């Protein structure tokens, strides 16, 4: 593994853990050249062979980059870090791979992402919901925004997505 700090290819694994659900392996590494620590995530290719059933009934391979892209657009100019976005995606993938074997409705993925995003940033959640839920009119969007506004505030102690 190449060190992201110095670029050397000489490191040692300090800690290795399986993520919940087994979708990925998290490894803490230390570079033997510069002594800095970094984290890598390893995913089995086999688990990513999921087919997404879209709203119109068409099917396409699961693409993690599309989920990240949707989250980045919703979180544009919001105080949501890239690390938080990755945590949302990882938690969503774990839930998807636990609940489905080969095919998953896009609605299920959207629900998982939206639920986590709602706890991280309400504005980003409303942005995401406006695209993902495909509101028929402005009234539906306003109703959703009112629900989010009136919902109790969730604190960082309730989840690791805030770290």
C-alpha positions as CSV (number, residue, x, y, z in Angstrom):
1,X,0.0,0.0,0.0
2,X,1.4,3.4,-0.9
3,X,1.5,6.0,1.9
4,X,-0.7,9.0,1.1
5,X,1.7,11.3,2.8
6,X,5.2,10.4,1.5
7,X,4.3,8.1,-1.4
8,X,6.6,5.2,-0.2
9,X,5.4,1.7,-0.6
10,X,6.6,0.3,2.8
11,X,4.0,0.0,5.6
12,X,2.8,-2.2,8.3
13,X,-0.8,-3.1,9.4
14,X,-1.4,-2.0,13.0
15,X,-5.0,-3.0,13.4
16,X,-7.5,-4.8,11.2
17,X,-11.3,-4.9,11.7
18,X,-14.3,-6.2,9.9
19,X,-17.0,-3.7,9.5
20,X,-20.5,-4.6,10.6
21,X,-22.1,-6.9,8.1
22,X,-18.7,-7.8,6.6
23,X,-19.0,-5.4,3.6
24,X,-15.5,-4.1,4.2
25,X,-12.3,-4.6,6.2
26,X,-10.8,-1.5,7.8
27,X,-7.0,-1.5,8.3
28,X,-4.9,1.0,10.3
29,X,-1.5,1.2,8.8
30,X,1.8,2.9,9.7
31,X,4.3,4.0,7.1
32,X,7.7,2.7,7.9
33,X,9.3,5.5,6.0
34,X,7.6,8.6,7.5
35,X,5.9,7.0,10.6
36,X,2.5,8.5,9.8
37,X,-0.7,6.5,10.2
38,X,-3.4,6.1,7.7
39,X,-6.6,4.0,7.2
40,X,-7.5,1.8,4.3
41,X,-10.7,0.0,3.5
42,X,-10.8,-3.2,1.5
43,X,-14.0,-4.5,-0.1
44,X,-14.6,-7.8,-1.7
45,X,-15.6,-7.4,-5.3
46,X,-18.1,-10.1,-5.0
47,X,-20.3,-8.2,-2.6
48,X,-20.5,-5.2,-5.0
49,X,-22.2,-7.3,-7.7
50,X,-25.6,-5.9,-6.7
51,X,-28.2,-4.9,-9.3
52,X,-30.3,-1.8,-8.7
53,X,-34.0,-1.9,-9.8
54,X,-34.8,1.7,-10.9
55,X,-38.2,3.4,-10.6
56,X,-39.0,2.6,-14.3
57,X,-38.2,-1.1,-13.8
58,X,-34.9,-1.0,-15.6
59,X,-31.9,-2.6,-13.9
60,X,-28.3,-1.5,-13.7
61,X,-25.2,-2.5,-11.6
62,X,-24.8,-0.9,-8.2
63,X,-22.5,2.1,-8.5
64,X,-21.0,3.5,-5.3
65,X,-19.8,6.6,-7.1
66,X,-23.4,7.5,-8.0
67,X,-24.4,7.4,-4.4
68,X,-21.4,9.6,-3.4
69,X,-22.2,12.0,-6.3
70,X,-25.8,12.4,-5.1
71,X,-24.7,13.1,-1.6
72,X,-22.0,15.6,-2.7
73,X,-24.6,17.5,-4.7
74,X,-27.0,17.6,-1.7
75,X,-24.2,18.6,0.7
76,X,-22.8,21.3,-1.6
77,X,-21.7,24.3,0.5
78,X,-23.0,22.6,3.7
79,X,-20.9,21.8,6.7
80,X,-20.8,18.1,5.8
81,X,-17.3,16.6,5.5
82,X,-16.2,14.1,2.9
83,X,-15.6,11.7,5.7
84,X,-19.2,12.0,6.8
85,X,-20.4,11.3,3.3
86,X,-18.2,8.2,3.1
87,X,-19.6,7.0,6.5
88,X,-23.1,7.5,5.2
89,X,-22.3,5.5,2.0
90,X,-20.6,2.7,4.0
91,X,-23.5,2.4,6.5
92,X,-26.0,2.4,3.6
93,X,-24.0,-0.3,1.8
94,X,-23.9,-2.5,4.9
95,X,-27.6,-2.2,5.3
96,X,-28.3,-2.9,1.6
97,X,-26.0,-6.0,1.5
98,X,-27.6,-7.3,4.7
99,X,-31.1,-6.9,3.4
100,X,-30.7,-7.9,-0.2
101,X,-28.7,-10.6,-2.1
102,X,-28.7,-9.8,-5.8
103,X,-31.2,-7.0,-6.5
104,X,-32.2,-3.9,-4.5
105,X,-34.8,-1.3,-5.3
106,X,-33.3,2.2,-5.8
107,X,-36.0,3.4,-3.3
108,X,-34.4,1.2,-0.6
109,X,-31.0,2.8,-1.2
110,X,-32.5,6.3,-1.2
111,X,-34.4,5.6,2.0
112,X,-31.2,4.4,3.7
113,X,-29.2,7.4,2.5
114,X,-32.0,9.9,3.4
115,X,-32.4,8.5,6.9
116,X,-28.7,9.0,7.7
117,X,-28.4,12.4,6.0
118,X,-31.4,13.7,8.0
119,X,-29.3,13.1,11.2
120,X,-26.3,14.9,9.7
121,X,-27.7,18.0,8.0
122,X,-31.3,18.9,7.6
123,X,-30.8,21.2,4.6
124,X,-28.8,18.6,2.8
125,X,-31.5,16.1,3.6
126,X,-34.2,18.4,2.0
127,X,-32.1,18.9,-1.1
128,X,-31.5,15.1,-1.4
129,X,-35.2,14.4,-0.8
130,X,-36.3,16.9,-3.4
131,X,-34.5,14.9,-6.1
132,X,-34.8,11.4,-4.7
133,X,-38.5,11.6,-3.8
134,X,-39.4,13.4,-7.0
135,X,-42.0,15.7,-5.4
136,X,-45.0,16.4,-7.6
137,X,-45.3,20.0,-6.6
138,X,-43.8,22.7,-4.3
139,X,-46.4,21.9,-1.6
140,X,-45.0,18.4,-1.1
141,X,-41.5,19.9,-0.7
142,X,-42.8,22.5,1.8
143,X,-44.5,19.8,3.8
144,X,-41.3,17.7,3.9
145,X,-39.3,20.8,5.0
146,X,-41.8,21.5,7.8
147,X,-41.6,18.0,9.1
148,X,-37.8,18.2,9.2
149,X,-37.9,21.6,10.9
150,X,-40.3,20.3,13.6
151,X,-38.4,17.1,14.2
152,X,-36.3,16.9,17.3
153,X,-32.6,17.6,17.0
154,X,-30.4,14.5,17.1
155,X,-27.1,14.9,18.9
156,X,-23.7,13.5,18.0
157,X,-23.8,11.0,20.9
158,X,-26.4,9.0,18.9
159,X,-24.2,8.1,16.0
160,X,-20.8,8.0,14.6
161,X,-21.7,9.9,11.5
162,X,-21.0,13.2,13.4
163,X,-17.3,12.5,14.2
